[in-house]
Amino acid sequence: MRSLLFTALLATSLGAQDKPAPVRLTPLRVSPACTVSQEIGISRVEVAFARPAVKGRKVWGGLVPFGQVWRAGANTATTLTFSHAAQVAGKPVPAGTYGFFAIPGEKTWTLILNRKAKQWGAYEYKPEEDLMRWEAQPQTGPYLEYLDYRVVPLDTSRATVELGWENLRVSFPVAFDTKAIYWAHLEDTLKKAPDTDWVPWYQAAKYCQDQAIEPQKAQAWIEKSLKAGESFWNHETAARIARDAKRMPEALTQLQKAIDLSRGKAPKEYTENLEKELVAWKTPK
């Protein structure tokens, strides 16, 4: 009896597996989904949302009531993703994805990051799951029929995230500790870099030289790069590191090597610029 039952269940299971996938139309959504992603340094901010349209309706205080939690979009709740730990409106936020909600007011909005990222609308929203709340003042702006988000970079560490719809804009700042993030990335990369590849050691040395930090490490890394393979790139960086250390004879020698190696391999303008620098470096000040 058990054997017959097992056989029947197995046949049913195999039959289910043989069935083709059901045929379905792709939904035609009146509030299309959108993802806005922006690089800040080597970090990334991503906003995923759906765009409702005004369609002649009163939005603020009407379609979107004042004083109530709003999904900050349509359909599923809007989400904000931070690739690294960040500062949002001056408060620390761990890396991850969060639900983004708003409580619009006539003069002041309350903005919310909620730990539960995936939820439909604000129907399951729970304030006890909030990571943080902060206030922002809405500003007037050019008319937008569809809800829009922008992430505007200010430099390699900071950006402004802006929500805009109808004739209002609400924005808030996001910042990353790019120096610490990049240094961790640099160290992690060099742990995996072979001694036979000149590129990562050159990149690390150049980063230090560009940022005017860690001159001793920059010198050690450029020496390792040159040992692995010579290029006009690493000779140029070696020249700049030597010049920063006021070792001018070495700097001039390295720059001349960079010029010689660049001929026929680099754009003509690159070589000409190095030649001009060589003359300037030789000229007493």
HUGI-V347024 format. One record per backbone hydrogen bond with DSSP energy under -0.5 kcal/mol. CO is the residue of the C=O (numbers start at 0). NH is the residue of the N-H. Records with the same first field share a line. If there is no record, write none. Layout:
CO=NH + NH
This chain:
0=4
1=5
2=6
3=7
4=8
5=9
6=10
7=11
8=12
9=13
10=14
11=15
12=16
13=17
14=18
15=18
21=23
26=28
29=31
31=50
33=48
34=36
35=46
37=44
39=42
42=39
43=82
44=37
45=80
46=35
47=78
48=33
49=51 + 73
51=146
53=56
56=58
57=62
58=61 + 63
62=64
63=60 + 61
64=67
67=103
69=101
70=77
74=120
77=99
78=47
79=97
80=45
81=95
85=87 + 92
86=88 + 174
87=90
90=87
92=85
95=81
97=79
98=100 + 113
99=77
100=111
101=69 + 103
102=109
103=66
108=110 + 135
109=102
110=133
111=100 + 113
112=130 + 131
113=98
114=116
116=118
118=76 + 120
119=122 + 123
121=124
125=128
126=129
128=114
131=112
133=110
135=108 + 137
138=168
143=165
144=53
147=163
149=151 + 161
150=152
151=159
156=175
157=153 + 154
158=173
159=151 + 161
160=171
161=149
162=169
163=147
164=167
165=143
166=140
167=164
168=138
169=162
171=160
172=88
173=158
174=86
175=177
176=180
177=181
178=182
179=183
180=184
181=185
182=186
183=187
184=188
185=189
186=190
187=191
188=191 + 192
193=196
195=197
196=200
197=201
198=202
199=203
200=204
201=205
202=206
203=207
204=208
205=209
206=210
207=211 + 212
208=211
213=217
214=218
215=219
216=220
217=221
218=222
219=223
220=224
221=225
222=226
223=227
224=228
230=234
231=235
232=236
233=237
234=238
235=239
236=240
237=241
238=242
239=243
240=244
241=246
242=245
245=247
246=250
247=251
248=252
249=253
250=254
251=255
252=256
253=257
254=258
255=259
256=260
257=261
258=262
259=262
261=264 + 265
266=269 + 270
267=271
268=272
269=273
270=274
271=275
272=276
273=277
274=278
275=279
276=280
277=281
278=282
281=283
